[in-house]
């Protein structure tokens, strides 16, 4: 608990002066003001985090939190639970979706076992296992309050270590059968939204299975009565170890004044938990894409963040992060290398700031 408390209390606002200088540098470039949209805004936001106008993301990683969920016993997923273990073991082999896209974007994949059922003996996978999955939240809380704190602190520790090793940016990913159910439950509680809005079909359910999934979430919330004012209690009652781990990663990024990227729906719910613990965390988060899960739109509205992309993706794992890394890198390269009005002997006085339209 000490690490969590110290982390939350050490988070400071991003630096407005650095953002102002970055915006001025963009506005001096030979283009209409604001015309590169997200490329500009992402680099300006990162300038506020680091305090530097010009930044690089040469060293990047996606941290994949892997854990099973007891609620999978209720038939909320079309995939069998063993898929969690198989996919976790496949991460270091480079054959999963996020591992493939990560290689393409020159991003390392850091695989963390926080609660996968069974034994995994691969030294390439970080073993921080709390238990053989969470409990079934329609029968009892998913985990204890202390276990929820432990999952968050594992994320903080891993984030601190990676940023300390010189990583310039991290992405958040997960593997865990049933985790669209836990993410929807967490969002329903923290944002006070009806399950019909937050719960989608995940990896692919029939209409009958989807109806069951919503009923399971409602039953779990009614039984456990998570406190919507306490994201730790919410994670403990209806969340997952993977959500707690990613929540810790977001807190670590804010503490270390470094950028971190949201992938899709599950990592967005984890981001919401982190922001509820300290609203300043939002200043260090960059969302990658709008997940195809219906609840994704609502968690973005709750966070007041706008995803860069809408590609109809819903794989999870962190697959949106390498795409975002490339967009961010393109913005940084442009800011550093594009010519100015002065260099091409033009005046910008006739241009209108389109950001104000």
N, C-alpha and C positions, 0 to 999 in steps of 0.2 A: 504493500500500500504506500510505503514511503516514496518509491520511485514514481508512482502515479501522481501523488500529491505534489512532489517536487517538479515534475514535468509540467503539470497544469499551471502551477504558480510561476513557472519561469518563462511562459510564453508572452511575448511582447507584440505590439502592433507592428505591421510592416512600415517601412520608412517612406513617408510621403514625399520628402525632398528628392529621394532617388527616383521615385516614380515621375515626379515633375520633370526632372532632368532627362529621363528617358523619353518622355512624351515630347519634350522640346527638341531632342535629337531627331526623333521621327519626323517632326513637323518641319525640320530644316532640310529633309531629303527631297529630291526632285520628284514630287508627286502631290496630288491633292491631299490635304490633311485628313488623316483617318481612313484613307482609301485602301489600306491593307488590312483593315478590320482586325480579325482575330490574331493575325501575325503581330500586329502592334500591341494589342491588349495583353497577350500572353507575356511578351517580353517586358512590358511596362510593369506588369504584376510581379514578375520575377525580380526585376530591379528593386522593387520595394522589399522583397524578401531578403535579398543578399546585401542591399545597400550599394550595389555596383550597377552602373548604367549598361555596361557591356559584360555579358555573361556567356559561358559555354556549358554545354552538357556532354562533355567528352566521355564521361564515365557514367553509365546509366544501368539500372537494374529494375527488374520486376520481381517483387516478393510475392510468392504464391503460398497463401495459408491453406493448409489441407486438414480437413476434419470431417468426421461422420456426425450425423444428426439422428438422435433417437426417434424423432418424429417421422423418419422414413418408414418406420413400422406401420404407419397408418395409410400407406399406399398413396402418398402425395407426389411420388415421382414415377415416371415411366421406366426409369433405369434402376436396376438392382443395386443394392448398397455396395457390393464388391467393386463397383466402378470407381468409387473414391480411391481405394487402395491401388487399383490398376493404373489409374490416371496419375496418381501421386508418384508411383514408381516409374512412370513413363516420362515424367518431366525432365530428369537429367539425361535421358536418352535423346532428347531433342525432337521428339515425334509428335508432341501435342500441338494444339493450335497456337498457344502463346509462345511455346518454345520455337516454333517455326517462324512466326512473325518477329520474335525477339532476335533470332539470328539475322533476319533480313534488316532489322533496324539497329544492329550492333548493340543489343541490350542483353545483359546477363540475366539468367533466370535463377532466382534464389528460392529453393523449395523448402518449406517448413512444415514438418509434421506436428500439428498441435493437438490432434485427436483422432487419428485414423485407426479404425479397428484392425487388430492384428499386428504382427511384427514386420517392421521394415528395417532391413539391415544394409542400407546403402549409405556409405560415408558422404556421398554428394548431397544427401537430404539431411537438413538440420533437424535433429530430434529434440523437440521441446514438448513432447506429448504430455497432455494433462490427464487424459483418460481415454478409454476405448470409446470414443464418441460421447455425445451428450445423452442425457436421459430423454425419454419420450414426454414432451411437454403437455400432452393431453392427460397424463397420469401424475406428473410431478414436475417441479421446476427443471428446466433443461440442465442446470448446473447450480452449484452453490454460489453465493455472493463472492466468496473468496476465490473460487475458480474463475469467475468472471474477471475479477481484478487481475488474477494471474495471467489470463489470456491477453489482457490489455498490456500488462507489463512485459510480456514476451515480445509483443509488437514494438514496444518502446525500445527494448534492449536491442532488438535486431536492427531497427531503424538507426539508433544511435551508433551501432557498430559499423553499419554500411556508410553512413555519412562521415563517420570518423576515418574510414578507409579511403575517403576521397570521392565517393559517388556524388555526382552533382545533382541527380534527380532520381527519384524512385517512382515506380508504378505499383499499384495494388491489384492483386489477383487472388483467386481462391479455387479450391476444388472441394466439393462436398455434396453428395447426393442429398437432396432435401433442403438445400440452402436458399432456394427461392421462397420456400415456405417460411423459414426463420426470418429472412429479410423482410418479407411482407408483414409478418407479425410485428417485428421491431418498428417498421414504418407506421403501421396502423396505430400502435401505441404512442409513439413519440410525436406523430403529427396529428393524432386524433382523427384518423381517416377510416372509413368503412372498409372492411375486407374486400367487398366487391370492387373497390377502386384499386387496392394495392396488390391483389392476388391475381397472377396470370397463370398460364399453362406450363411455365417452366420449360423443361426439355421436350415437352410434347405430351399433353394429356387429352383424353377424350372429354367430351362435355360432362359426362357422368363423373369422371375422375376429378375434373376441375371443381365441380360442385362439392365433392367430398373434401377436396383440399381447403376450400373456403370454410367449410363446416369445422374442419380440424383446427384451423387457425382461431376461429371464433371460440371454440371450446377451450383451447389452450389459454387464450387471453382471459376468458371468464373464470376458469379454474384458478389460474395463478395470480390474477389481478396485479400485473406489473405496474409500477409507479412511473407514470409518464414524465414526471419531473426528475427522475433518476435513470439515466441511460444505463448505468451499471446494473441496476435492478432489472431493467428491461432485457438486457442481454442475458442475465442470469435466468430469468423466468422463461423467455421464449426465443432466445437468440442461439448463437453457436460460437464455438471456440474460434472459428475462422473470422467471424464478424468482430469478436473481441480483439483478435490479433491485428486485423487491419485498422481497427480504431486506434490501437497503440501506434501503428505506423504513422497515421495522420498526426497524432500528438507529437511524435518524435520529430517529424518534419518541421512543425511549427516551432518547437523548442530549438532546433538546429538552424532555423532560418533558411530552409532549403525547400525547393518545390517538390510536390508529390502529386501524382496523377490518379484520378478516379478511373476505374474501368467502367463497369456497368452497374446493374441494379444492386447486387449484393454489396459491392464495395461502396456504393453510394449510401446504403443504409448504415454501413460502418462509419462513413464520413459524417453522417448526421449524428451518430452517437458521439463522435469526437467534438463536433461543433457544439453539441448540447453541454459537453463538459467544460468547454471554453470557446465562446463565440469567435475569438481571435483566430482560431485554427482555420477558419474559412479563407483568411487572407493568404494562406500558403497552399491552397488546394486548386488544382486545375482539372476540370472534368474533360474526359476524352470524347466519348460518344454518348448518344441517347440510346439506351438499350431498348430492344423490342418488347421487354416486359412492360405491361401497362403501368405498374407502380413507379417506373423510372421517371416518368414525367413529373409525378407529384413530389418525389423526393428532391428533384432538381428545383422545383418551385419552393419547397421548404428551405432548401439551402440557398436559394436566390443565386444560383449559378447557371451558366448557359453552356451546354456541351459544344465542343468544336464541330462534331460530326454527327450525322444521322445516316447510318449505313444499314439499318435493319438488323444489326448484329445482336445476338443474345446467347453467345457461347459462354461468356464469363471467362474465367481463368486469368484475366488480365489482358485479354486480346486487344482491347482498345488502346492500351498504354503505348505500345511501340508505334502505333500510327500517330498518336499525339506527340510523342518524342520527335518524330520527323517534322511535324508542323512547327513545333517550338524551335527546333534547330534551324529550320528555314527562316523563321522570323529573326532569330539571333544573327544568322549569317547576313541577312539583308540589312539589318540595323547597322552592322559593323562595316559593310562593304558598299552599300549603295551611295551614289554621288549626291552632293548637296546642290541646292539652287545656286549658291555662291560659286561652286566649282564649274557649273555649266553656264555661268553668267546670265542667270534668269532671276526675275523677281517673283516672289510668292504673294505679293501684296494684293493681287486681284482674286486670289482663291478664297473660297468660303470653307469654313470648317464643317465638313459634312457630318461630323459626329454630333453636331447640335441640331440637325434637322429632325 
